[in-house]
């Protein structure tokens, strides 16, 4: 009986995912793009991929009403910087992307805010549009994975 009581108060962990056993639902709000430069594909794709990953890799069900986990976010930075210089010429650039996420755990009445920042190098000979097309899948995957890990790591 004591073992059952002890297990009932613990979190369960599945594939290194830590979730309270009572949590059944998640609401991923649209991740808004508030950066100075707006890539129109980034917000909808990032929001959709994060929803898919959470539903696919946890036992949480997506809902549009009040949920046990509520996730909100915004893209705060999206800019290009010089990545490398050789013989006084730029040989590489990088696309820098930052996303601020707020997680509210309704069952525990706790919240957590964090920022994920990633740099994506590309050849300086590419235009920004060409670099975005080339890097899009990597950007979405890396940001989604990092956000997911921050949300479901034991904190």
ChimeraX commands (.cxc) that place a marker at each C-alpha (Angstrom):
marker #1 position 0.00,0.00,0.00 radius 0.5
marker #1 position 2.83,2.40,0.84 radius 0.5
marker #1 position 4.50,1.62,-2.50 radius 0.5
marker #1 position 1.30,2.47,-4.39 radius 0.5
marker #1 position 0.97,5.70,-2.46 radius 0.5
marker #1 position 4.59,6.59,-3.18 radius 0.5
marker #1 position 4.26,5.85,-6.90 radius 0.5
marker #1 position 1.07,7.90,-7.10 radius 0.5
marker #1 position 2.91,11.06,-6.07 radius 0.5
marker #1 position 5.88,10.63,-8.44 radius 0.5
marker #1 position 6.28,11.92,-11.94 radius 0.5
marker #1 position 6.54,9.39,-14.69 radius 0.5
marker #1 position 9.35,9.47,-17.15 radius 0.5
marker #1 position 9.10,8.18,-20.71 radius 0.5
marker #1 position 12.06,8.58,-23.07 radius 0.5
marker #1 position 13.63,11.08,-20.66 radius 0.5
marker #1 position 10.36,13.03,-20.54 radius 0.5
marker #1 position 9.23,14.13,-17.10 radius 0.5
marker #1 position 5.48,14.73,-16.70 radius 0.5
marker #1 position 3.22,14.69,-13.66 radius 0.5
marker #1 position 1.04,11.54,-13.85 radius 0.5
marker #1 position -2.17,13.59,-13.51 radius 0.5
marker #1 position -1.31,15.73,-16.55 radius 0.5
marker #1 position -3.36,14.70,-19.58 radius 0.5
marker #1 position -3.64,17.79,-21.81 radius 0.5
marker #1 position -1.46,20.39,-23.46 radius 0.5
marker #1 position -2.28,23.63,-25.22 radius 0.5
marker #1 position 0.40,25.02,-27.52 radius 0.5
marker #1 position -0.54,28.58,-28.37 radius 0.5
marker #1 position 0.59,30.13,-31.63 radius 0.5
marker #1 position 4.23,31.20,-31.39 radius 0.5
marker #1 position 4.15,34.81,-32.54 radius 0.5
marker #1 position 6.91,36.40,-34.58 radius 0.5
marker #1 position 7.97,39.66,-32.92 radius 0.5
marker #1 position 11.44,39.89,-34.43 radius 0.5
marker #1 position 12.38,42.92,-36.54 radius 0.5
marker #1 position 12.70,40.75,-39.62 radius 0.5
marker #1 position 9.81,38.33,-40.02 radius 0.5
marker #1 position 10.19,35.03,-41.82 radius 0.5
marker #1 position 6.49,34.35,-42.55 radius 0.5
marker #1 position 6.95,30.56,-42.51 radius 0.5
marker #1 position 8.74,30.27,-39.18 radius 0.5
marker #1 position 5.90,30.92,-36.69 radius 0.5
marker #1 position 3.31,28.53,-38.17 radius 0.5
marker #1 position 5.86,25.79,-38.86 radius 0.5
marker #1 position 7.47,26.02,-35.43 radius 0.5
marker #1 position 4.08,26.01,-33.67 radius 0.5
marker #1 position 2.87,23.02,-35.69 radius 0.5
marker #1 position 6.09,21.02,-35.25 radius 0.5
marker #1 position 6.12,21.64,-31.49 radius 0.5
marker #1 position 2.50,20.44,-31.21 radius 0.5
marker #1 position 3.31,17.32,-33.25 radius 0.5
marker #1 position 6.39,16.50,-31.17 radius 0.5
marker #1 position 4.60,16.90,-27.84 radius 0.5
marker #1 position 1.59,14.81,-28.86 radius 0.5
marker #1 position 3.82,12.22,-30.56 radius 0.5
marker #1 position 6.36,11.81,-27.77 radius 0.5
marker #1 position 4.24,12.22,-24.64 radius 0.5
marker #1 position 0.89,10.94,-23.42 radius 0.5
marker #1 position -0.52,14.49,-23.50 radius 0.5
marker #1 position -3.45,15.31,-25.77 radius 0.5
marker #1 position -3.68,18.64,-27.59 radius 0.5
marker #1 position -6.62,20.81,-26.58 radius 0.5
marker #1 position -7.71,24.35,-27.41 radius 0.5
marker #1 position -9.25,24.94,-23.99 radius 0.5
marker #1 position -7.73,25.06,-20.50 radius 0.5
marker #1 position -4.93,22.48,-20.32 radius 0.5
marker #1 position -2.60,20.98,-17.73 radius 0.5
marker #1 position 0.40,22.32,-19.69 radius 0.5
marker #1 position 0.00,25.65,-21.49 radius 0.5
marker #1 position 2.80,26.81,-23.76 radius 0.5
marker #1 position 3.12,30.30,-25.24 radius 0.5
marker #1 position 6.00,31.85,-27.10 radius 0.5
marker #1 position 7.38,34.45,-29.41 radius 0.5
marker #1 position 10.26,34.71,-31.82 radius 0.5
marker #1 position 12.24,37.63,-30.42 radius 0.5
marker #1 position 15.29,37.72,-32.70 radius 0.5
marker #1 position 15.88,36.75,-36.30 radius 0.5
marker #1 position 18.92,38.34,-37.90 radius 0.5
marker #1 position 22.04,37.69,-39.94 radius 0.5
marker #1 position 25.57,38.27,-38.71 radius 0.5
marker #1 position 29.01,37.73,-40.19 radius 0.5
marker #1 position 30.19,34.27,-39.33 radius 0.5
marker #1 position 33.76,34.21,-40.65 radius 0.5
marker #1 position 36.20,36.45,-42.45 radius 0.5
marker #1 position 39.15,35.29,-44.55 radius 0.5
marker #1 position 41.60,37.65,-46.25 radius 0.5
marker #1 position 39.36,40.62,-45.49 radius 0.5
marker #1 position 36.33,38.99,-47.16 radius 0.5
marker #1 position 33.28,37.47,-45.56 radius 0.5
marker #1 position 33.27,33.73,-46.21 radius 0.5
marker #1 position 30.40,32.78,-43.98 radius 0.5
marker #1 position 27.32,34.23,-42.38 radius 0.5
marker #1 position 24.97,32.96,-39.77 radius 0.5
marker #1 position 21.28,33.27,-39.18 radius 0.5
marker #1 position 20.55,33.89,-35.50 radius 0.5
marker #1 position 17.16,32.93,-34.10 radius 0.5
marker #1 position 15.83,33.36,-30.55 radius 0.5
marker #1 position 12.50,32.13,-29.20 radius 0.5
marker #1 position 11.15,33.01,-25.75 radius 0.5
marker #1 position 8.82,30.37,-24.29 radius 0.5
marker #1 position 6.50,30.53,-21.29 radius 0.5
marker #1 position 5.28,27.26,-19.80 radius 0.5
marker #1 position 2.44,27.19,-17.29 radius 0.5
marker #1 position 1.84,23.94,-15.40 radius 0.5
marker #1 position -1.73,24.27,-14.20 radius 0.5
marker #1 position -1.66,21.28,-11.83 radius 0.5
marker #1 position 1.30,22.66,-9.91 radius 0.5
marker #1 position 0.38,26.31,-10.45 radius 0.5
marker #1 position 3.95,27.01,-11.58 radius 0.5
marker #1 position 5.40,28.74,-14.57 radius 0.5
marker #1 position 8.76,28.77,-16.27 radius 0.5
marker #1 position 10.13,31.15,-18.86 radius 0.5
marker #1 position 13.20,30.46,-20.97 radius 0.5
marker #1 position 14.82,31.56,-24.20 radius 0.5
marker #1 position 16.26,29.28,-26.85 radius 0.5
marker #1 position 18.86,30.84,-29.14 radius 0.5
marker #1 position 20.44,29.06,-32.07 radius 0.5
marker #1 position 22.90,30.14,-34.77 radius 0.5
marker #1 position 22.75,28.57,-38.22 radius 0.5
marker #1 position 25.86,29.08,-40.38 radius 0.5
marker #1 position 25.65,29.37,-44.16 radius 0.5
marker #1 position 27.84,30.45,-47.08 radius 0.5
marker #1 position 28.15,34.21,-47.47 radius 0.5
marker #1 position 27.54,33.80,-51.20 radius 0.5
marker #1 position 23.90,32.89,-50.50 radius 0.5
marker #1 position 21.13,35.46,-50.25 radius 0.5
marker #1 position 19.11,35.44,-47.04 radius 0.5
marker #1 position 16.15,33.90,-48.91 radius 0.5
marker #1 position 18.34,31.11,-50.32 radius 0.5
marker #1 position 19.85,30.48,-46.88 radius 0.5
marker #1 position 16.39,30.35,-45.29 radius 0.5
marker #1 position 15.22,27.82,-47.88 radius 0.5
marker #1 position 18.33,25.71,-47.29 radius 0.5
marker #1 position 18.21,25.93,-43.48 radius 0.5
marker #1 position 14.46,25.83,-42.84 radius 0.5
marker #1 position 14.19,22.15,-41.87 radius 0.5
marker #1 position 17.23,22.38,-39.60 radius 0.5
marker #1 position 15.98,25.57,-37.93 radius 0.5
marker #1 position 12.56,24.10,-37.17 radius 0.5
marker #1 position 13.98,20.77,-35.96 radius 0.5
marker #1 position 16.66,22.30,-33.71 radius 0.5
marker #1 position 14.37,24.89,-32.13 radius 0.5
marker #1 position 11.59,22.34,-31.61 radius 0.5
marker #1 position 13.94,19.82,-30.00 radius 0.5
marker #1 position 15.47,22.41,-27.66 radius 0.5
marker #1 position 12.06,23.81,-26.62 radius 0.5
marker #1 position 10.72,20.28,-26.03 radius 0.5
marker #1 position 13.77,19.37,-23.92 radius 0.5
marker #1 position 13.47,22.55,-21.84 radius 0.5
marker #1 position 9.76,21.92,-21.21 radius 0.5
marker #1 position 9.96,18.27,-20.29 radius 0.5
marker #1 position 13.28,18.06,-18.51 radius 0.5
marker #1 position 12.96,17.69,-14.76 radius 0.5
marker #1 position 12.85,21.20,-13.25 radius 0.5
marker link #1:1,2 radius 0.2
marker link #1:2,3 radius 0.2
marker link #1:3,4 radius 0.2
marker link #1:4,5 radius 0.2
marker link #1:5,6 radius 0.2
marker link #1:6,7 radius 0.2
marker link #1:7,8 radius 0.2
marker link #1:8,9 radius 0.2
marker link #1:9,10 radius 0.2
marker link #1:10,11 radius 0.2
marker link #1:11,12 radius 0.2
marker link #1:12,13 radius 0.2
marker link #1:13,14 radius 0.2
marker link #1:14,15 radius 0.2
marker link #1:15,16 radius 0.2
marker link #1:16,17 radius 0.2
marker link #1:17,18 radius 0.2
marker link #1:18,19 radius 0.2
marker link #1:19,20 radius 0.2
marker link #1:20,21 radius 0.2
marker link #1:21,22 radius 0.2
marker link #1:22,23 radius 0.2
marker link #1:23,24 radius 0.2
marker link #1:24,25 radius 0.2
marker link #1:25,26 radius 0.2
marker link #1:26,27 radius 0.2
marker link #1:27,28 radius 0.2
marker link #1:28,29 radius 0.2
marker link #1:29,30 radius 0.2
marker link #1:30,31 radius 0.2
marker link #1:31,32 radius 0.2
marker link #1:32,33 radius 0.2
marker link #1:33,34 radius 0.2
marker link #1:34,35 radius 0.2
marker link #1:35,36 radius 0.2
marker link #1:36,37 radius 0.2
marker link #1:37,38 radius 0.2
marker link #1:38,39 radius 0.2
marker link #1:39,40 radius 0.2
marker link #1:40,41 radius 0.2
marker link #1:41,42 radius 0.2
marker link #1:42,43 radius 0.2
marker link #1:43,44 radius 0.2
marker link #1:44,45 radius 0.2
marker link #1:45,46 radius 0.2
marker link #1:46,47 radius 0.2
marker link #1:47,48 radius 0.2
marker link #1:48,49 radius 0.2
marker link #1:49,50 radius 0.2
marker link #1:50,51 radius 0.2
marker link #1:51,52 radius 0.2
marker link #1:52,53 radius 0.2
marker link #1:53,54 radius 0.2
marker link #1:54,55 radius 0.2
marker link #1:55,56 radius 0.2
marker link #1:56,57 radius 0.2
marker link #1:57,58 radius 0.2
marker link #1:58,59 radius 0.2
marker link #1:59,60 radius 0.2
marker link #1:60,61 radius 0.2
marker link #1:61,62 radius 0.2
marker link #1:62,63 radius 0.2
marker link #1:63,64 radius 0.2
marker link #1:64,65 radius 0.2
marker link #1:65,66 radius 0.2
marker link #1:66,67 radius 0.2
marker link #1:67,68 radius 0.2
marker link #1:68,69 radius 0.2
marker link #1:69,70 radius 0.2
marker link #1:70,71 radius 0.2
marker link #1:71,72 radius 0.2
marker link #1:72,73 radius 0.2
marker link #1:73,74 radius 0.2
marker link #1:74,75 radius 0.2
marker link #1:75,76 radius 0.2
marker link #1:76,77 radius 0.2
marker link #1:77,78 radius 0.2
marker link #1:78,79 radius 0.2
marker link #1:79,80 radius 0.2
marker link #1:80,81 radius 0.2
marker link #1:81,82 radius 0.2
marker link #1:82,83 radius 0.2
marker link #1:83,84 radius 0.2
marker link #1:84,85 radius 0.2
marker link #1:85,86 radius 0.2
marker link #1:86,87 radius 0.2
marker link #1:87,88 radius 0.2
marker link #1:88,89 radius 0.2
marker link #1:89,90 radius 0.2
marker link #1:90,91 radius 0.2
marker link #1:91,92 radius 0.2
marker link #1:92,93 radius 0.2
marker link #1:93,94 radius 0.2
marker link #1:94,95 radius 0.2
marker link #1:95,96 radius 0.2
marker link #1:96,97 radius 0.2
marker link #1:97,98 radius 0.2
marker link #1:98,99 radius 0.2
marker link #1:99,100 radius 0.2
marker link #1:100,101 radius 0.2
marker link #1:101,102 radius 0.2
marker link #1:102,103 radius 0.2
marker link #1:103,104 radius 0.2
marker link #1:104,105 radius 0.2
marker link #1:105,106 radius 0.2
marker link #1:106,107 radius 0.2
marker link #1:107,108 radius 0.2
marker link #1:108,109 radius 0.2
marker link #1:109,110 radius 0.2
marker link #1:110,111 radius 0.2
marker link #1:111,112 radius 0.2
marker link #1:112,113 radius 0.2
marker link #1:113,114 radius 0.2
marker link #1:114,115 radius 0.2
marker link #1:115,116 radius 0.2
marker link #1:116,117 radius 0.2
marker link #1:117,118 radius 0.2
marker link #1:118,119 radius 0.2
marker link #1:119,120 radius 0.2
marker link #1:120,121 radius 0.2
marker link #1:121,122 radius 0.2
marker link #1:122,123 radius 0.2
marker link #1:123,124 radius 0.2
marker link #1:124,125 radius 0.2
marker link #1:125,126 radius 0.2
marker link #1:126,127 radius 0.2
marker link #1:127,128 radius 0.2
marker link #1:128,129 radius 0.2
marker link #1:129,130 radius 0.2
marker link #1:130,131 radius 0.2
marker link #1:131,132 radius 0.2
marker link #1:132,133 radius 0.2
marker link #1:133,134 radius 0.2
marker link #1:134,135 radius 0.2
marker link #1:135,136 radius 0.2
marker link #1:136,137 radius 0.2
marker link #1:137,138 radius 0.2
marker link #1:138,139 radius 0.2
marker link #1:139,140 radius 0.2
marker link #1:140,141 radius 0.2
marker link #1:141,142 radius 0.2
marker link #1:142,143 radius 0.2
marker link #1:143,144 radius 0.2
marker link #1:144,145 radius 0.2
marker link #1:145,146 radius 0.2
marker link #1:146,147 radius 0.2
marker link #1:147,148 radius 0.2
marker link #1:148,149 radius 0.2
marker link #1:149,150 radius 0.2
marker link #1:150,151 radius 0.2
marker link #1:151,152 radius 0.2
marker link #1:152,153 radius 0.2
marker link #1:153,154 radius 0.2
marker link #1:154,155 radius 0.2
view
